[in-house]
Amino acid sequence: MDNSYGMLALQKVNLYILQEIDRICKKYKINYTLDSGTLLGAIRHGGFIPWDDDADIAMTRSNFEAFRRIVKRELSDKLEFIMPNEFKNGKVFYDFTPRIIYKPSARHKKNDKRDPYEGKLNHLWVDIFIIDKLPKSKPLQRLILFSQKLIYLFSMGHRKKLDLKKYKGSMKIAVSVFSIIGKIISMKYLFRLQDRLSKLFYKSRKSCTLYYSNYQPDYIDIKVNKDWYEKYLNIKFEDTVLSIIDEYDSVLQLVYGDYMTPPPKADRVPTHGSMEIEVYE
């Protein structure tokens, strides 16, 4: 992204999507929380981190399933809810993240007619991370997390483009090897497997440990406490009010450590690099 206008336009769109999510969740009494850098921005900046070019929310599995049932009929005409297995009839992979896209927008001006994601990932969007239960047994927890990583690595063989330069060391080797193996496994099967594994302990009452089941492999080891997602509060975010968990401090410390100290100026850059933002009214 080359200028401050592009960032402002992007964050204005993301705020609109977040407000729509908040409206729907309040209407149906569904809990959600701002997450990742969006949660950090809410606490440290009172809104978006100035250089942040995306927005994230998180929901526990029960809240997400309730949201999924009603969201498509509730969204404005400008928005669309898409599941990760909805591109090319579930035959291609980008990630395991549901998202809400803003249709009258473009991340890049050039439109690739052969795009396997059908142009939908060229829009601005808000990611939805799903928080699932882990079993009580520590060895079984490790097995679940390892299996989720393996499924993700296999699935990367079905991506439109795999840039190995983004990875280093053992991760680069793992991505290279497992993505090749993954090409011979049906992506539809991998989607079903990931979904079933994520919901495996959905109804368990014994588990007190949760995890983000649709995070990418290098973040999926983040485990959180069930109690942290039982109480929610409203917080001022830019010129509106959105929802966060009451235990935001525990999550932010876990993910970022000393989260109130901004990074060095050299590191204050957009996550997704250069984009040519266009927003159509």
PyMOL commands that set and color helices and strands:
alter all, ss='L'
color gray80, all
select helices_A, chain A and resi 4-28+36-44+61-74+87-90+120-122+138-158+164-166+169-182+187-198+226-229+248-256+265-267
alter helices_A, ss='H'
color red, helices_A
select strands_A, chain A and resi 33-34+56-60+79-82+99-102+105-106+124-133+209-212+223-225+232-237+240-245+278-279
alter strands_A, ss='S'
color yellow, strands_A
deselect
rebuild
show_as cartoon
